[in-house]
Amino acid sequence: MKYYVGFQQMGQHGRPIDHPSQSDFETDENGFGMIPNVGDYIQLIPMGDEFPAYSGRVISRLFRYFGKDGCGINIVVEDNPGDDWGKVIKE
């Protein structure tokens, strides 16, 4: 099965913002890909100006199956100013 993964940033009005992320990806036919779980912290850093940069905690994942050949996964990320990134990031 092939997976299509897309990221969205949670907006200020309680709804995800409809814009693509440069970090969106699809897997090969073997279905391998690193997919963050709910509760994981991620940073999306684009390599250009046309895509937004954002970071935060994964708050939801929606799996949409297209028959037996494909699955679209929508991952919503929420930035919480109260989160202490110093506790998350350890070098």
MARLUM-590026 format. One record per atom (N, C-alpha, C): residue in three letters; x, z, y. Coordinates in steps of 0.02 Angstrom, whole numbers, padded with zeros to 5 digits, always signed. Atoms other than C-alpha are relative to their C-alpha. Layout:
<pts>
ALAXZY;...
</pts>
This chain:
<pts>
MET+00042+00000-00059;MET+00000+00000+00000;MET+00044+00000+00062;LYS-00036+00004-00063;LYS+00060-00041+00175;LYS-00033+00046+00051;TYR+00026-00047-00050;TYR+00042+00088+00315;TYR+00017-00024+00070;TYR-00009+00018-00070;TYR+00019+00053+00501;TYR-00009+00065+00039;VAL+00001-00065-00033;VAL+00062+00207+00607;VAL+00001-00010+00075;GLY+00003+00003-00073;GLY+00012+00226+00789;GLY-00005+00069+00030;PHE+00000-00065-00035;PHE+00039+00369+00911;PHE-00042-00005+00064;GLN+00037-00005-00062;GLN-00074+00423+01054;GLN+00013+00067+00031;GLN-00008-00062-00036;GLN-00053+00554+01188;GLN-00070+00026+00018;MET+00064-00030-00019;MET-00197+00676+01215;MET-00003+00003+00076;GLY+00009+00002-00072;GLY-00264+00653+01391;GLY-00024+00067+00028;GLN+00021-00061-00033;GLN-00311+00786+01517;GLN-00075+00013-00007;HIS+00073-00007+00005;HIS-00497+00756+01487;HIS-00024+00009-00072;GLY+00018-00014+00069;GLY-00493+00799+01301;GLY-00010-00060-00044;ARG+00004+00061+00040;ARG-00481+00620+01238;ARG+00067-00035-00001;PRO-00064+00036+00002;PRO-00327+00523+01178;PRO+00000-00060+00047;ILE-00009+00057-00046;ILE-00261+00394+01301;ILE+00011-00063-00041;ASP-00004+00063+00038;ASP-00280+00214+01240;ASP+00058-00043+00025;HIS-00057+00043-00015;HIS-00105+00144+01259;HIS+00047+00001-00060;PRO-00046+00002+00058;PRO+00020+00087+01128;PRO+00064+00039+00015;SER-00065-00033-00005;SER+00181+00180+01096;SER+00053-00046-00028;GLN-00054+00041+00027;GLN+00348+00095+01068;GLN+00020+00026-00069;SER-00018-00029+00064;SER+00366+00211+00919;SER-00049-00018-00056;ASP+00046+00023+00053;ASP+00218+00133+00826;ASP+00040-00041-00050;PHE-00037+00037+00051;PHE+00276+00060+00661;PHE-00045-00014-00060;GLU+00033+00012+00064;GLU+00223-00009+00494;GLU+00052+00004-00055;THR-00045-00007+00057;THR+00297+00020+00323;THR+00004-00065-00039;ASP-00004+00056+00046;ASP+00351-00103+00192;ASP-00052+00011-00055;GLU+00050-00005+00054;GLU+00248-00130+00035;GLU+00008+00063-00042;ASN-00012-00062+00038;ASN+00327+00025-00043;ASN-00031+00061+00034;GLY+00035-00054-00034;GLY+00240+00133+00088;GLY+00044+00055+00026;PHE-00044-00053-00023;PHE+00393+00230+00143;PHE+00002+00003+00076;GLY-00005-00011-00071;GLY+00392+00304+00318;GLY-00004+00075+00015;MET+00002-00070-00020;MET+00420+00471+00404;MET-00061+00010+00044;ILE+00062-00011-00036;ILE+00247+00528+00459;ILE-00006+00075+00015;PRO+00003-00072-00016;PRO+00236+00694+00554;PRO-00067+00030-00020;ASN+00060-00038+00018;ASN+00111+00826+00497;ASN-00030+00032+00062;VAL+00032-00039-00052;VAL-00014+00918+00605;VAL+00042+00064+00009;GLY-00040-00059-00015;GLY+00084+01057+00691;GLY+00073-00017+00014;ASP-00069+00020-00014;ASP+00249+00960+00698;ASP+00007-00017+00074;TYR-00016+00019-00069;TYR+00332+00934+00867;TYR+00039-00065-00001;ILE-00034+00065-00004;ILE+00387+00759+00915;ILE+00013-00018+00072;GLN-00016+00030-00065;GLN+00466+00668+01062;GLN+00001-00075-00010;LEU+00001+00073+00002;LEU+00430+00484+01092;LEU+00037-00024+00063;ILE-00042+00021-00056;ILE+00568+00412+01201;ILE+00007-00076-00004;PRO-00004+00073+00002;PRO+00547+00226+01241;PRO+00067-00025+00026;MET-00061+00031-00023;MET+00693+00110+01269;MET-00017-00055+00050;GLY+00022+00048-00052;GLY+00618+00024+01422;GLY-00055+00032+00041;ASP+00050-00027-00046;ASP+00488+00045+01558;ASP-00072-00016-00019;GLU+00068+00022+00013;GLU+00337-00038+01478;GLU-00041+00048-00043;PHE+00036-00047+00042;PHE+00292+00106+01361;PHE+00009+00071+00027;PRO-00005-00068-00026;PRO+00256+00288+01404;PRO+00046+00044-00044;ALA-00038-00051+00036;ALA+00369+00434+01355;ALA-00041+00063+00000;TYR+00035-00064+00003;TYR+00287+00593+01295;TYR+00024+00040-00060;SER-00020-00044+00054;SER+00316+00741+01183;SER-00053+00054-00008;GLY+00047-00054+00012;GLY+00218+00882+01106;GLY-00011+00012-00073;ARG+00017-00019+00069;ARG+00134+00946+00950;ARG-00053-00047-00027;VAL+00050+00043+00033;VAL+00038+00836+00828;VAL-00062+00042-00012;ILE+00062-00038+00007;ILE-00143+00894+00837;ILE-00049-00032-00048;SER+00045+00031+00050;SER-00228+00767+00724;SER+00031-00063-00028;ARG-00018+00063+00033;ARG-00201+00624+00602;ARG-00063-00029-00030;LEU+00059+00034+00028;LEU-00336+00498+00559;LEU+00025-00057-00044;PHE-00018+00051+00049;PHE-00316+00390+00403;PHE-00059-00048-00008;ARG+00052+00051+00010;ARG-00416+00226+00396;ARG+00025-00047-00054;TYR-00021+00043+00056;TYR-00405+00134+00230;TYR-00035-00067+00004;PHE+00025+00069+00000;PHE-00427-00055+00224;PHE+00005-00027-00071;GLY-00002+00019+00071;GLY-00472-00087+00043;GLY+00056+00036-00035;LYS-00055-00032+00037;LYS-00328-00054-00074;LYS+00068-00023+00024;ASP-00064+00029-00022;ASP-00194-00146+00025;ASP+00031+00031+00062;GLY-00028-00026-00062;GLY-00175-00053+00190;GLY-00034+00062+00025;CYS+00026-00062-00029;CYS-00199+00108+00286;CYS+00027+00006+00071;GLY-00019-00013-00068;GLY-00198+00136+00474;GLY+00000+00075+00013;ILE-00005-00071-00014;ILE-00139+00308+00529;ILE+00008+00010+00075;ASN-00003-00015-00071;ASN-00176+00368+00705;ASN+00022+00073+00009;ILE-00028-00067-00010;ILE-00072+00518+00761;ILE-00007+00018+00074;VAL+00011-00022-00069;VAL-00124+00614+00918;VAL+00047+00058+00016;VAL-00049-00049-00022;VAL+00007+00715+01013;VAL-00023+00032+00064;GLU+00022-00037-00059;GLU-00034+00851+01139;GLU+00059+00039+00029;ASP-00052-00039-00035;ASP+00087+00921+01268;ASP-00030+00065+00024;ASN+00023-00066-00021;ASN+00065+01107+01294;ASN+00056+00030+00042;PRO-00052-00028-00043;PRO+00163+01173+01444;PRO+00023+00070-00022;GLY-00018-00066+00024;GLY+00163+01345+01360;GLY+00046+00001-00060;ASP-00044+00004+00059;ASP+00264+01284+01210;ASP+00073+00010+00022;ASP-00070-00014-00015;ASP+00444+01346+01210;ASP+00043-00047-00042;TRP-00040+00049+00036;TRP+00550+01194+01162;TRP+00067+00029-00022;GLY-00061-00032+00021;GLY+00701+01308+01152;GLY-00004+00030-00068;LYS+00010-00027+00067;LYS+00626+01385+00996;LYS-00008-00055-00052;VAL+00011+00056+00046;VAL+00589+01214+00921;VAL+00065-00037-00013;ILE-00062+00040+00004;ILE+00755+01127+00957;ILE+00058+00047-00012;LYS-00059-00040+00017;LYS+00909+01199+00876;LYS+00057-00049-00015;GLU-00056+00047+00010;GLU+01075+01108+00889;GLU+00054+00031-00043;
</pts>
